[in-house]
Amino acid sequence: MTNITISDAGKTFNPGDAVTVKADGLQSDDQIILDIYWPIADIFPEGYSRYTRAVTTEQTTNSITFLAPGHWPASRVEMFLERAGQLQPLGQISVADGQSPEEPYLYGITNSHAIYTPTVPRGITRIDLVTQEISEVIQFHDGEDFRLAANIPGTNILCGIREKDGSSFIDGYDLCMHYWCNPVERNAITICSDFNNTISLEMAGDKLLTYCSISYPVYTRLSMPPIHTPEIPLPDGLKPE
């Protein structure tokens, strides 16, 4: 691969900003791998997270666009192109602090289809518990909804049931990098969370209930696939609804 250029390589990217690598000789199965380094005072020279797969948003015959990584302190990010298990260095960029905020915020779903007011925009909003200021995080498009949001502490990701174009998914919205993580189409009834996982309850037939664990680890950009547990028969006379 030759003639490598990186968009805005000299600036400091915010987590979730688009980064575009242009080059000759790209192939459809190429992927971007990131090594992330940040300073640690008085302990080690630097902390690191290596071999992190980038979140790719667009790929053509001569460019790959991915999201600048989040959830780490301000860092330098070394980029590589992976092809058939081999890595080719592409260069490096700087990324601003993307750690979860220390201050508590309240997030909510505004004007979900469950309680719909036509004059109010629908989306995810954030409330500053100190100033009471309300700000919009993302606005839903027509035919899109998000409900039953749950959060695993420390991940800065809202997981819930997302509806889009007539289909229902379990999905997570990354509040740091501002993207939908990984939709999994499932027949979920509700969502809840404990200290380690987001858990969905689902129907399996008319009289069986199952639950699966969906993990969104703090320091990875990929959600884990659902982990199923045995199905549970419902007591006589109890319907899933």
Secondary structure, 3 states (H helix, E strand, C coil): CEEEEECCCCCEECCCCEEEEEEECCCCCCEEEEEEEEECCCCCCEEEEEEEECCEEEECCCEEEEECCCCCCCEEEEEEEEECCEEEEEEEEEECCCCCCCCCEEEEEECCHHHCCCCCCCEEEEEECCCCCEEEEEECCCCEEEEEEEECCCCCEEEEEEEECCEEEEEEEECCCCEECCCEECCEEEEEECCCCEEEEEECCCCEEEEEEECCCCCCCCCCCCEECCCEECCCCCCCC
